[in-house]
Amino acid sequence: MRQVAVAVAVGVVLLLMVVVTEAQRGQSCITREGSQGICGPIRDCLPLRTLLDLIRNRNAPPGTLQRLRNAICSFNNNEPLVCCGSTAPPSPTPPSPQPTPSPQPPQSESDNGGLRPSRCGISAVVDRIIDGEDAPLLAWPWMALLRGKVNGRSSWFCGGVLINYRYVLSAAHCFNPDLVQLEFVRIGEHTLSRNPDCEKGLCAPPPQDIVAEEVVRHPQYGSPCKECNDIALIRLSTPVVFNPLHVVPICLPVDPQRELGFSDYQGKFAWAAGWGSTSRNPFVQATPDKLQQALLPIQTLSFCSDRLQVGYPDPRMTFCAGGEGRDTCRGDSGGPLILSNRFSTKYFVVGITSLGPTVCGSSNTQGLYTNVNFYVNWLYATMRP
């Protein structure tokens, strides 16, 4: 993963990489609540400055940082400008400490035999306060990590994402039968060297290592182009034990317009996560100990256009993200590209890491991601209750 954040020093680092408009300081703008506002520094906006103080004092309610991100209307010499309306925020009450929820059995997922879980895409971390690229412990509870023998040597070799209690979504190119023998799938991991994972006094249950019962690559993988249909399903031999904070499936984008509020991903910023190499040197594998995250713009640059001309029969099969020195890398393959709905209450896996440049994060290059929505019908037709 590459350097991600545009930050404001308030005692913590607030990640503020968002899609911004062309509004300039002093111009009128529309707040997320739909009221008229003025685009200017946060120090001139009492309601939003109050929210910033709450974050600094660590007594902000859930969703506060997301509200600040949504208020950004432009930048002035790297200083974020916010759209300040006239409505003051309600006085928040600091939440009471809550015990760690108990694991939930998969039997509670009753929709379509558990293949469409009613509770998905919910992350306990709403305010993503980070320093650098390490992901917070509770940020991505659907991440999966694949362990197997690659050319006879056991290693972590690809990523995946949990979509229900029995299936993990990944990339087809991770499963070359001549090179790779999958040993197990790990669910609920964060820091490889620690067990249990603990952060700010909260500890996660031990990760779950589950043997795969079956790996199903898309039947048209590699045809008519080498990278076409790069998607695969892993059926686990035993059900995953869900935990409301630490192990949660992500949602599939069945109807992006209804679920996300948009169907065109271009211009949006999406999260990528994984334990892939952090080295730009293609001959050096630098596997991080902690789960990494990066915020990537979804856009079609010349690098992407050239790659899409190699034989994809339908332009909707894949899309590109990155291109600003941030990228996924070796070992991130099969991992998710994630978008949330408007209010960040649910997260959806919109892409699967498929293909990238030889030198990760090099200028004017991008990563290619399999468009999950294009394959939703195949996914549900392939999965068994």
C-alpha positions in Angstrom: 0.0 0.0 0.0 1.1 3.6 -0.6 0.9 6.8 1.3 -2.8 7.7 1.5 -3.9 10.6 3.7 -4.3 14.3 3.4 -4.3 15.2 7.1 -5.1 18.0 9.5 -3.1 18.1 12.8 -5.6 18.2 15.7 -3.8 15.9 18.1 -4.8 13.0 15.8 -4.6 12.5 12.1 -7.9 12.8 10.3 -8.1 11.1 6.9 -9.7 13.6 4.6 -9.1 12.2 1.1 -12.6 12.8 -0.5 -14.1 13.9 -3.8 -14.0 17.7 -3.7 -15.9 20.2 -5.8 -14.5 23.2 -7.6 -15.9 25.6 -5.0 -13.5 28.2 -3.6 -13.3 30.0 -0.3 -16.2 32.4 0.3 -18.4 30.9 -2.5 -21.8 29.5 -1.7 -22.3 25.8 -1.4 -24.9 23.2 -0.4 -24.5 21.2 2.8 -25.2 17.4 2.9 -28.4 18.4 4.7 -29.5 20.4 1.7 -29.2 23.9 3.2 -27.3 26.9 1.8 -23.9 27.4 3.2 -20.5 29.1 2.7 -17.3 27.4 1.7 -14.5 28.4 4.1 -12.0 27.4 6.8 -13.3 25.2 9.6 -12.1 27.7 12.2 -14.8 30.1 10.9 -17.6 27.6 11.3 -18.6 27.2 14.9 -20.9 24.1 14.5 -18.2 22.1 12.6 -15.4 23.4 14.8 -17.3 22.1 17.8 -17.4 18.7 16.2 -13.6 18.9 15.6 -13.1 19.7 19.3 -15.1 16.7 20.3 -12.9 14.5 18.2 -9.8 16.0 19.7 -11.1 15.5 23.2 -12.1 11.9 22.3 -15.8 12.2 23.2 -17.3 12.5 19.8 -20.3 10.3 18.9 -20.1 7.8 16.1 -20.3 9.4 12.7 -18.7 12.7 13.6 -15.6 12.3 11.5 -17.6 11.2 8.5 -19.8 14.3 8.9 -16.6 16.5 8.8 -15.4 14.6 5.7 -18.8 15.1 4.0 -18.6 18.9 4.7 -15.4 19.4 2.7 -16.1 21.6 -0.3 -12.6 22.5 -1.5 -8.9 22.9 -0.5 -6.8 26.1 -0.1 -3.1 25.3 -0.1 -3.9 21.8 1.4 -6.1 23.3 4.0 -9.6 21.7 3.8 -12.5 24.1 3.4 -15.9 23.1 4.7 -19.4 24.0 3.7 -20.8 25.8 6.8 -24.5 26.0 7.1 -26.5 27.8 9.7 -27.8 24.8 11.6 -25.9 24.0 14.7 -25.3 20.3 15.6 -27.1 18.8 18.5 -25.2 18.5 21.7 -23.9 14.9 21.7 -23.8 12.7 24.7 -20.7 10.6 25.0 -21.6 6.9 24.6 -21.3 4.6 27.6 -18.7 1.9 27.4 -20.1 -1.3 26.0 -18.9 -4.9 26.6 -17.5 -6.8 23.6 -20.4 -8.6 21.9 -20.5 -12.4 21.9 -19.9 -14.3 18.7 -23.1 -15.1 16.8 -23.8 -18.5 15.2 -24.3 -18.5 11.4 -27.8 -19.9 12.0 -28.9 -16.3 12.7 -28.4 -15.6 9.0 -31.6 -16.9 7.5 -31.9 -15.0 4.2 -31.8 -17.4 1.3 -30.1 -20.1 3.3 -27.5 -17.6 4.6 -26.2 -16.7 1.2 -27.7 -13.2 1.5 -27.0 -12.2 5.1 -29.4 -9.7 6.6 -26.5 -8.1 8.5 -23.6 -7.2 6.2 -21.2 -4.4 5.5 -21.3 -3.0 9.0 -18.1 -1.8 10.5 -17.7 -0.7 14.1 -15.2 2.0 13.0 -17.2 4.8 11.6 -14.7 7.5 12.3 -11.5 6.3 10.7 -8.8 8.1 12.7 -5.5 6.7 11.5 -1.9 7.5 11.4 -0.2 6.4 8.2 -1.5 3.3 6.5 -2.2 0.8 9.3 -5.9 0.0 9.4 -7.7 0.3 12.7 -8.5 -3.0 14.4 -12.3 -2.9 13.8 -12.2 -1.2 10.3 -12.5 -4.2 8.0 -14.1 -7.2 9.7 -14.7 -9.0 6.4 -11.1 -9.4 5.4 -9.7 -12.8 4.5 -6.2 -14.0 4.1 -5.2 -17.1 2.1 -2.4 -19.5 3.1 -1.0 -22.1 0.8 2.0 -23.7 -0.8 3.3 -21.6 -3.7 6.0 -23.5 -5.7 6.2 -25.9 -2.6 6.7 -23.1 -0.1 4.0 -22.2 2.5 3.2 -18.5 2.6 0.4 -15.9 2.7 -0.2 -15.4 -1.0 -3.5 -13.7 -1.7 -6.4 -11.9 -0.1 -10.1 -12.4 -0.1 -13.3 -11.0 1.4 -16.0 -12.7 3.4 -19.5 -12.4 1.8 -21.5 -14.8 4.0 -20.9 -17.5 6.6 -19.7 -20.1 4.0 -18.1 -18.2 1.1 -15.1 -15.9 0.5 -14.7 -13.9 -2.7 -11.3 -13.7 -4.3 -9.5 -13.5 -7.7 -9.3 -16.5 -10.1 -5.6 -15.9 -10.9 -4.7 -16.7 -7.3 -5.5 -20.3 -7.9 -3.2 -21.6 -10.6 -3.3 -25.4 -10.0 0.2 -25.9 -11.3 1.7 -23.4 -8.8 -0.6 -23.0 -5.8 -2.1 -25.4 -3.2 -4.5 -23.7 -0.9 -4.1 -24.8 2.7 -6.6 -22.7 4.6 -8.4 -19.4 4.7 -7.9 -17.1 7.7 -10.8 -14.9 8.9 -10.7 -12.3 11.6 -7.0 -11.4 11.3 -5.4 -8.0 11.8 -1.8 -8.2 13.0 0.0 -11.4 11.9 2.4 -11.5 14.8 -0.2 -11.1 17.6 -2.8 -13.4 19.0 -5.1 -12.0 20.2 -5.1 -8.6 18.4 -5.7 -5.8 20.9 -6.1 -2.0 20.4 -7.1 0.7 22.8 -8.1 -1.9 25.4 -10.3 -3.9 23.1 -9.2 -7.4 22.1 -10.4 -9.5 19.2 -11.1 -13.3 19.4 -8.5 -15.5 17.8 -8.6 -15.7 14.0 -10.4 -18.6 12.4 -8.4 -20.8 10.1 -10.8 -22.8 7.9 -9.9 -25.4 5.2 -11.5 -24.8 1.8 -14.1 -27.3 0.7 -14.1 -26.1 -2.9 -12.6 -23.3 -5.0 -14.7 -22.3 -8.0 -13.0 -20.1 -10.6 -15.3 -18.3 -13.1 -15.7 -20.8 -16.0 -14.6 -18.2 -18.5 -11.6 -17.1 -16.6 -8.7 -16.3 -19.0 -11.0 -16.1 -22.1 -11.1 -14.3 -24.4 -8.3 -12.3 -22.7 -5.8 -13.5 -20.2 -7.2 -11.3 -17.4 -10.9 -11.7 -18.3 -13.3 -12.9 -15.7 -10.8 -12.8 -12.8 -13.1 -13.8 -10.0 -13.4 -16.9 -7.8 -15.5 -18.2 -4.9 -14.0 -20.2 -2.0 -16.5 -22.4 -0.2 -15.4 -23.1 3.3 -15.6 -26.5 4.8 -17.2 -25.2 8.1 -19.2 -22.1 8.7 -17.6 -18.9 9.9 -18.5 -17.8 13.4 -19.6 -14.2 13.1 -18.8 -11.6 15.7 -20.7 -8.2 15.6 -17.4 -6.3 15.9 -14.6 -8.5 14.5 -16.1 -10.9 11.9 -18.9 -9.5 9.7 -19.6 -10.3 6.0 -19.5 -7.5 3.5 -22.4 -6.7 1.2 -22.5 -7.6 -2.5 -23.6 -4.7 -4.8 -26.8 -6.3 -6.2 -28.4 -2.9 -7.1 -25.7 -0.1 -6.7 -28.2 2.7 -7.6 -30.5 1.7 -4.8 -27.9 0.5 -2.2 -25.1 3.0 -2.7 -27.1 5.9 -4.2 -25.2 5.7 -7.5 -24.4 3.2 -10.2 -21.4 4.9 -11.8 -18.2 4.5 -9.7 -16.1 6.9 -11.7 -14.9 9.8 -9.6 -15.6 8.1 -6.3 -12.9 7.2 -3.7 -12.8 3.6 -2.6 -10.9 1.8 0.1 -8.5 -1.0 -0.7 -7.2 -3.3 2.1 -4.8 -6.1 2.5 -1.5 -7.5 3.6 0.2 -7.1 0.2 3.8 -6.0 -0.3 4.7 -2.4 0.7 7.8 -2.4 -1.5 8.0 -0.6 -4.8 10.8 -2.9 -5.9 9.2 -5.8 -7.9 12.0 -8.1 -6.7 11.5 -7.4 -3.0 8.6 -8.7 -1.1 7.9 -6.6 2.0 4.9 -8.1 3.7 3.5 -5.8 6.4 2.6 -7.2 9.9 -0.6 -5.2 10.1 -3.5 -5.0 7.8 -3.0 -2.0 5.5 -5.6 0.3 3.9 -5.5 2.9 1.1 -8.0 5.3 -0.3 -7.9 5.1 -4.1 -9.7 7.3 -6.8 -11.7 5.3 -9.3 -10.8 6.8 -12.6 -9.9 5.8 -16.2 -6.5 7.2 -17.1 -4.5 6.4 -20.3 -2.8 3.4 -18.5 -6.2 2.0 -17.8 -7.5 2.6 -21.3 -4.6 0.8 -22.8 -5.1 -2.2 -20.6 -8.8 -2.4 -21.3 -8.1 -2.6 -25.1 -6.4 -6.0 -24.8 -9.6 -8.0 -25.3 -12.3 -7.4 -22.6 -15.5 -8.2 -24.5 -17.6 -5.9 -22.2 -16.2 -2.7 -20.6 -18.3 -3.3 -17.5 -16.3 -6.4 -16.5 -13.5 -4.3 -14.9 -12.5 -0.8 -13.9 -9.4 1.0 -12.7 -8.4 2.8 -9.5 -5.4 4.6 -8.3 -3.0 6.6 -10.4 -1.7 9.1 -7.8 1.2 7.1 -6.4 -1.1 4.9 -4.3 -1.8 1.3 -5.3 -2.4 -2.2 -4.2 0.5 -4.6 -4.7 1.7 -8.2 -4.8 -0.2 -10.2 -2.1 -3.2 -7.9 -2.3 -4.7 -9.9 -5.2 -8.2 -11.1 -4.5 -8.7 -8.5 -1.8 -11.7 -6.0 -1.9 -12.2 -2.5 -3.2 -14.8 -1.0 -1.0 -17.4 1.7 -1.3 -20.0 2.8 1.3 -23.4 4.1 1.0 -24.0 7.9 1.4 -24.1 7.7 5.2 -21.3 5.1 5.6 -23.7 2.8 7.4 -23.0 -0.1 5.0 -20.0 -1.1 3.0 -20.0 -3.0 -0.3 -17.3 -4.9 -2.2 -17.4 -3.3 -5.6 -14.1 -4.6 -6.9 -11.7 -7.5 -6.6 -8.0 -6.7 -6.9 -7.0 -8.3 -10.2 -4.0 -6.8 -12.1 -1.5 -4.0 -11.6 1.8 -2.6 -13.0 5.1 -4.4 -12.5 6.3 -1.6 -10.2 3.5 -1.0 -7.7 2.4 2.6 -7.3 4.6 3.9 -10.1 3.5 7.2 -11.6 0.8 7.2 -14.3 -0.1 3.6 -13.6 -3.2 2.0 -12.0 -4.6 -1.2 -10.7 -7.4 -3.1 -12.5 -10.3 -4.4 -10.4 -12.9 -7.0 -11.3 -16.3 -5.4 -11.2 -18.3 -7.4 -8.7 -21.7 -6.1 -9.8 -21.2 -7.5 -13.3 -20.8 -11.0 -11.7 -23.5 -11.0 -9.1 -25.8 -13.3 -11.0 -23.0 -15.8 -11.4 -22.1 -15.6 -7.8 -25.6 -16.4 -6.5 -26.0 -19.1 -9.1 -22.8 -20.7 -8.0 -23.1 -20.5 -4.2 -24.9 -23.4 -2.4 -26.9 -22.8 0.8 
